[in-house]
Amino acid sequence: MLWIAVCDNDSWDLNQLVKVTNAYFSKHPEREGVVTAFSDAVELDSQLQSDTLYDIYVVDILMPSISGIRLGRKIRSVQKNAPIIYTTSSEEFALDAYQNQALRYLLKPVSPEELFSALDMACMLLEKEKAHFILINGRDGKESVDKESIIVVENVARSALYTLSNGQTISSVCNRGSFDRAVAPLSSDPAFLKPHKSFWVNMRFIRTVQRDSLVLDNNREIPISRNRFADVNRRYLRFLAHDGEEF
């Protein structure tokens, strides 16, 4: 589910933008979207301050209370990557808009085709970003974690224990025999390997492969099962040959 904020102080423009945005998601049922309309930038700003955030922002630039440029800076202060699509009747703010890392800068009147194209770009960016994250069902609730930040996951007392590069650990309860199911999103990632039945390791953090263990960058040693060494060594050498990129 995607949450979209559309903000424009002109009621006719706002209604049109909302109508076209809803039409886009009707045309793409595989992408569910909920559109919220704001006729005042102050109202959207108050949402941001109360941590009510959106996935995509469609924002007019020329608004009386808070300009779209200023609002964009506020969005960027809490969301570095959320797509911002600017709409405006003037070309003079293009540089300011792109300094806010705007995805698109659309001149009014905005055609459905232009907005559809911008929303396509926004959705594809979000889908690409989502592919790099894993949702961990931790003891304190669900947490979205960048897969590249995971050093190792281990099966500890019926829990999947994630160790992250920032030193944080997250414990996710799993029933007997469900460790592999709990970490299934990692098993399809070519940067992760399973040296032992109780561990999944991110190869980005391997320092050395020894006959019976992996030495990680944090000096931790992870055991390698005897029957897995050949596969672990082969996969790690292949990973290095591709400079640590996906292959």
Contacts in CASP RR format, 6 or more apart in sequence:
PFRMAT RR
TARGET T0000
AUTHOR 0000-0000-0000
METHOD contacts of the structure
MODEL  1
MLWIAVCDNDSWDLNQLVKVTNAYFSKHPEREGVVTAFSDAVELDSQLQS
DTLYDIYVVDILMPSISGIRLGRKIRSVQKNAPIIYTTSSEEFALDAYQN
QALRYLLKPVSPEELFSALDMACMLLEKEKAHFILINGRDGKESVDKESI
IVVENVARSALYTLSNGQTISSVCNRGSFDRAVAPLSSDPAFLKPHKSFW
VNMRFIRTVQRDSLVLDNNREIPISRNRFADVNRRYLRFLAHDGEEF
1 32 0 8 1.000
1 33 0 8 1.000
1 34 0 8 1.000
2 25 0 8 1.000
2 31 0 8 1.000
2 32 0 8 1.000
2 33 0 8 1.000
2 34 0 8 1.000
2 55 0 8 1.000
2 56 0 8 1.000
2 123 0 8 1.000
2 126 0 8 1.000
3 33 0 8 1.000
3 34 0 8 1.000
3 36 0 8 1.000
3 53 0 8 1.000
3 54 0 8 1.000
3 55 0 8 1.000
3 56 0 8 1.000
4 21 0 8 1.000
4 33 0 8 1.000
4 34 0 8 1.000
4 35 0 8 1.000
4 36 0 8 1.000
4 54 0 8 1.000
4 55 0 8 1.000
4 56 0 8 1.000
4 57 0 8 1.000
4 58 0 8 1.000
5 36 0 8 1.000
5 38 0 8 1.000
5 44 0 8 1.000
5 47 0 8 1.000
5 54 0 8 1.000
5 56 0 8 1.000
5 57 0 8 1.000
5 58 0 8 1.000
5 59 0 8 1.000
6 14 0 8 1.000
6 17 0 8 1.000
6 18 0 8 1.000
6 21 0 8 1.000
6 35 0 8 1.000
6 36 0 8 1.000
6 37 0 8 1.000
6 38 0 8 1.000
6 58 0 8 1.000
6 59 0 8 1.000
7 14 0 8 1.000
7 37 0 8 1.000
7 38 0 8 1.000
7 39 0 8 1.000
7 40 0 8 1.000
7 41 0 8 1.000
7 44 0 8 1.000
7 57 0 8 1.000
7 58 0 8 1.000
7 59 0 8 1.000
7 60 0 8 1.000
7 63 0 8 1.000
7 68 0 8 1.000
7 71 0 8 1.000
8 14 0 8 1.000
8 17 0 8 1.000
8 38 0 8 1.000
8 39 0 8 1.000
8 59 0 8 1.000
8 60 0 8 1.000
8 63 0 8 1.000
8 87 0 8 1.000
9 39 0 8 1.000
9 40 0 8 1.000
9 41 0 8 1.000
9 60 0 8 1.000
9 63 0 8 1.000
9 64 0 8 1.000
9 65 0 8 1.000
10 60 0 8 1.000
11 39 0 8 1.000
13 60 0 8 1.000
13 87 0 8 1.000
13 108 0 8 1.000
14 37 0 8 1.000
14 38 0 8 1.000
14 39 0 8 1.000
15 37 0 8 1.000
16 109 0 8 1.000
16 110 0 8 1.000
17 58 0 8 1.000
17 87 0 8 1.000
17 110 0 8 1.000
17 115 0 8 1.000
18 35 0 8 1.000
18 37 0 8 1.000
20 110 0 8 1.000
20 112 0 8 1.000
20 115 0 8 1.000
20 116 0 8 1.000
21 35 0 8 1.000
21 58 0 8 1.000
21 115 0 8 1.000
21 119 0 8 1.000
22 35 0 8 1.000
23 112 0 8 1.000
24 115 0 8 1.000
24 116 0 8 1.000
24 119 0 8 1.000
25 31 0 8 1.000
25 32 0 8 1.000
25 33 0 8 1.000
25 35 0 8 1.000
27 116 0 8 1.000
28 123 0 8 1.000
31 123 0 8 1.000
36 54 0 8 1.000
38 44 0 8 1.000
38 47 0 8 1.000
40 63 0 8 1.000
40 65 0 8 1.000
41 59 0 8 1.000
41 63 0 8 1.000
41 65 0 8 1.000
41 66 0 8 1.000
41 67 0 8 1.000
41 68 0 8 1.000
41 71 0 8 1.000
42 65 0 8 1.000
42 66 0 8 1.000
44 71 0 8 1.000
45 66 0 8 1.000
45 71 0 8 1.000
45 74 0 8 1.000
47 53 0 8 1.000
48 74 0 8 1.000
48 75 0 8 1.000
48 78 0 8 1.000
51 78 0 8 1.000
53 78 0 8 1.000
53 79 0 8 1.000
53 82 0 8 1.000
54 82 0 8 1.000
55 82 0 8 1.000
55 83 0 8 1.000
55 126 0 8 1.000
56 82 0 8 1.000
56 83 0 8 1.000
56 85 0 8 1.000
56 119 0 8 1.000
56 122 0 8 1.000
56 123 0 8 1.000
56 126 0 8 1.000
57 72 0 8 1.000
57 75 0 8 1.000
57 82 0 8 1.000
57 83 0 8 1.000
57 84 0 8 1.000
57 85 0 8 1.000
58 85 0 8 1.000
58 87 0 8 1.000
58 115 0 8 1.000
59 68 0 8 1.000
59 71 0 8 1.000
59 72 0 8 1.000
59 84 0 8 1.000
59 85 0 8 1.000
59 86 0 8 1.000
59 87 0 8 1.000
60 68 0 8 1.000
60 86 0 8 1.000
60 87 0 8 1.000
60 88 0 8 1.000
61 67 0 8 1.000
61 68 0 8 1.000
61 69 0 8 1.000
61 86 0 8 1.000
61 87 0 8 1.000
61 88 0 8 1.000
61 90 0 8 1.000
61 93 0 8 1.000
61 97 0 8 1.000
62 68 0 8 1.000
62 88 0 8 1.000
62 89 0 8 1.000
62 90 0 8 1.000
63 71 0 8 1.000
66 74 0 8 1.000
68 86 0 8 1.000
69 93 0 8 1.000
69 96 0 8 1.000
69 97 0 8 1.000
69 100 0 8 1.000
72 84 0 8 1.000
72 100 0 8 1.000
73 100 0 8 1.000
75 82 0 8 1.000
75 84 0 8 1.000
75 100 0 8 1.000
76 100 0 8 1.000
76 101 0 8 1.000
81 125 0 8 1.000
81 129 0 8 1.000
83 103 0 8 1.000
83 121 0 8 1.000
83 122 0 8 1.000
83 125 0 8 1.000
83 126 0 8 1.000
84 97 0 8 1.000
84 100 0 8 1.000
84 101 0 8 1.000
84 102 0 8 1.000
84 103 0 8 1.000
85 102 0 8 1.000
85 103 0 8 1.000
85 104 0 8 1.000
85 106 0 8 1.000
85 115 0 8 1.000
85 118 0 8 1.000
85 119 0 8 1.000
85 122 0 8 1.000
86 93 0 8 1.000
86 97 0 8 1.000
86 102 0 8 1.000
86 104 0 8 1.000
86 105 0 8 1.000
86 106 0 8 1.000
87 106 0 8 1.000
87 107 0 8 1.000
87 108 0 8 1.000
87 110 0 8 1.000
88 97 0 8 1.000
88 105 0 8 1.000
88 106 0 8 1.000
88 107 0 8 1.000
88 108 0 8 1.000
89 107 0 8 1.000
89 108 0 8 1.000
91 107 0 8 1.000
93 105 0 8 1.000
94 105 0 8 1.000
97 105 0 8 1.000
98 105 0 8 1.000
103 118 0 8 1.000
103 121 0 8 1.000
103 122 0 8 1.000
103 125 0 8 1.000
104 114 0 8 1.000
104 117 0 8 1.000
104 118 0 8 1.000
104 121 0 8 1.000
106 114 0 8 1.000
106 115 0 8 1.000
106 118 0 8 1.000
132 146 0 8 1.000
132 147 0 8 1.000
132 148 0 8 1.000
133 144 0 8 1.000
133 145 0 8 1.000
133 146 0 8 1.000
133 147 0 8 1.000
134 144 0 8 1.000
134 145 0 8 1.000
134 147 0 8 1.000
134 150 0 8 1.000
134 185 0 8 1.000
134 186 0 8 1.000
135 142 0 8 1.000
135 143 0 8 1.000
135 144 0 8 1.000
135 145 0 8 1.000
136 142 0 8 1.000
136 143 0 8 1.000
136 144 0 8 1.000
136 145 0 8 1.000
136 162 0 8 1.000
136 170 0 8 1.000
136 172 0 8 1.000
137 172 0 8 1.000
137 173 0 8 1.000
138 170 0 8 1.000
138 171 0 8 1.000
138 172 0 8 1.000
138 173 0 8 1.000
139 171 0 8 1.000
139 172 0 8 1.000
139 173 0 8 1.000
143 170 0 8 1.000
145 162 0 8 1.000
145 164 0 8 1.000
145 170 0 8 1.000
147 185 0 8 1.000
147 186 0 8 1.000
147 189 0 8 1.000
147 191 0 8 1.000
147 192 0 8 1.000
147 202 0 8 1.000
148 191 0 8 1.000
148 202 0 8 1.000
148 204 0 8 1.000
149 164 0 8 1.000
149 165 0 8 1.000
149 166 0 8 1.000
150 162 0 8 1.000
150 163 0 8 1.000
150 164 0 8 1.000
150 165 0 8 1.000
150 186 0 8 1.000
150 202 0 8 1.000
151 163 0 8 1.000
151 164 0 8 1.000
151 165 0 8 1.000
151 201 0 8 1.000
151 202 0 8 1.000
151 205 0 8 1.000
151 216 0 8 1.000
151 217 0 8 1.000
151 218 0 8 1.000
152 162 0 8 1.000
152 163 0 8 1.000
152 199 0 8 1.000
152 200 0 8 1.000
152 201 0 8 1.000
152 202 0 8 1.000
152 205 0 8 1.000
152 216 0 8 1.000
152 220 0 8 1.000
152 222 0 8 1.000
153 160 0 8 1.000
153 161 0 8 1.000
153 162 0 8 1.000
153 163 0 8 1.000
153 183 0 8 1.000
153 186 0 8 1.000
153 199 0 8 1.000
153 200 0 8 1.000
154 160 0 8 1.000
154 161 0 8 1.000
154 163 0 8 1.000
154 198 0 8 1.000
154 199 0 8 1.000
154 200 0 8 1.000
155 161 0 8 1.000
155 174 0 8 1.000
155 179 0 8 1.000
155 197 0 8 1.000
155 198 0 8 1.000
155 199 0 8 1.000
156 171 0 8 1.000
158 173 0 8 1.000
158 174 0 8 1.000
158 175 0 8 1.000
158 176 0 8 1.000
159 171 0 8 1.000
159 172 0 8 1.000
159 173 0 8 1.000
159 174 0 8 1.000
160 171 0 8 1.000
160 172 0 8 1.000
160 174 0 8 1.000
160 179 0 8 1.000
160 182 0 8 1.000
160 183 0 8 1.000
161 169 0 8 1.000
161 170 0 8 1.000
161 171 0 8 1.000
161 172 0 8 1.000
162 169 0 8 1.000
162 170 0 8 1.000
162 171 0 8 1.000
162 172 0 8 1.000
163 169 0 8 1.000
163 218 0 8 1.000
164 170 0 8 1.000
165 205 0 8 1.000
172 182 0 8 1.000
174 181 0 8 1.000
174 182 0 8 1.000
179 198 0 8 1.000
180 187 0 8 1.000
183 200 0 8 1.000
186 192 0 8 1.000
186 200 0 8 1.000
187 194 0 8 1.000
187 200 0 8 1.000
190 239 0 8 1.000
190 246 0 8 1.000
190 247 0 8 1.000
191 202 0 8 1.000
191 203 0 8 1.000
191 204 0 8 1.000
191 239 0 8 1.000
191 244 0 8 1.000
191 246 0 8 1.000
192 200 0 8 1.000
192 201 0 8 1.000
192 202 0 8 1.000
192 203 0 8 1.000
193 200 0 8 1.000
193 201 0 8 1.000
193 203 0 8 1.000
193 231 0 8 1.000
193 232 0 8 1.000
193 235 0 8 1.000
193 236 0 8 1.000
194 200 0 8 1.000
194 201 0 8 1.000
194 228 0 8 1.000
195 201 0 8 1.000
195 214 0 8 1.000
195 222 0 8 1.000
195 223 0 8 1.000
195 224 0 8 1.000
195 225 0 8 1.000
195 228 0 8 1.000
195 232 0 8 1.000
196 222 0 8 1.000
196 223 0 8 1.000
196 224 0 8 1.000
196 225 0 8 1.000
196 228 0 8 1.000
197 225 0 8 1.000
199 222 0 8 1.000
199 223 0 8 1.000
201 214 0 8 1.000
201 216 0 8 1.000
201 222 0 8 1.000
203 235 0 8 1.000
203 236 0 8 1.000
203 239 0 8 1.000
203 244 0 8 1.000
204 244 0 8 1.000
205 216 0 8 1.000
205 217 0 8 1.000
205 218 0 8 1.000
206 214 0 8 1.000
206 215 0 8 1.000
206 216 0 8 1.000
206 217 0 8 1.000
206 236 0 8 1.000
207 215 0 8 1.000
207 216 0 8 1.000
207 217 0 8 1.000
208 214 0 8 1.000
208 215 0 8 1.000
209 215 0 8 1.000
209 224 0 8 1.000
209 232 0 8 1.000
209 233 0 8 1.000
209 236 0 8 1.000
210 221 0 8 1.000
210 224 0 8 1.000
211 224 0 8 1.000
211 229 0 8 1.000
212 223 0 8 1.000
212 224 0 8 1.000
212 226 0 8 1.000
212 229 0 8 1.000
213 221 0 8 1.000
213 222 0 8 1.000
213 223 0 8 1.000
213 224 0 8 1.000
214 221 0 8 1.000
214 222 0 8 1.000
214 224 0 8 1.000
214 232 0 8 1.000
215 221 0 8 1.000
216 222 0 8 1.000
224 232 0 8 1.000
238 247 0 8 1.000
239 247 0 8 1.000
END
